[in-house]
Amino acid sequence: DDWEAFRDVRLRALSDAPDSFGQTLAASAAQPDDVWRERAHAGGPVVLAFAEGRAVAMGGLLLPADAAAGFVWGMWVEPAWRGQGLAGRMVRLLLDLAGSEGRPALLHVAEGNEAARGLYESHGFVATGDWQPLRDGSDVRIETMRWEPTPR
């Protein structure tokens, strides 16, 4: 039911940090409402943090039934709300969900984004050395990081 809040925070994230996401602001802004509704509910949970009546942070977890690992995506916190632990709480929630299924989790971190890399490392992600372009035509590279659930 919060697909509009998801759309709003995602577009703000793309505006604030265009070199952290695989899709551009222009491409995302042009998507019709039905695409946003589907994206908010497809493949796994999307977590939004609300303050002052609007979403100020987001993150998602893809958990395809046929994939060995989950994929954390779309992590972003509005600049005014950074440093208050929102990203850490969202990452922990998403990893708890992946771990409850016994699955590892992957994510991409942009080259030079040391704050994000530090957050992910503090939650047990390790660099894989697998680098690729952020998207076609971009000079920005992203590295895959991997998290393993604690054996039960």
Buried (B, 14 or more C-beta within 10 A) or exposed (E): EEBEBBBBBBBBBBEEBBBBBBBBBEEBEEBEEEEBBEBBEEBBBBBBBEEEEEBBBBBBBBBEEEEEBBBBBBBBBBEEBBEBEBBEBBBEEBBEBBBEEEBBBBBBBBBEBEEBBEBBBEBBBEBEEEEEEBBEEBEBEBBBBBBBBEEE
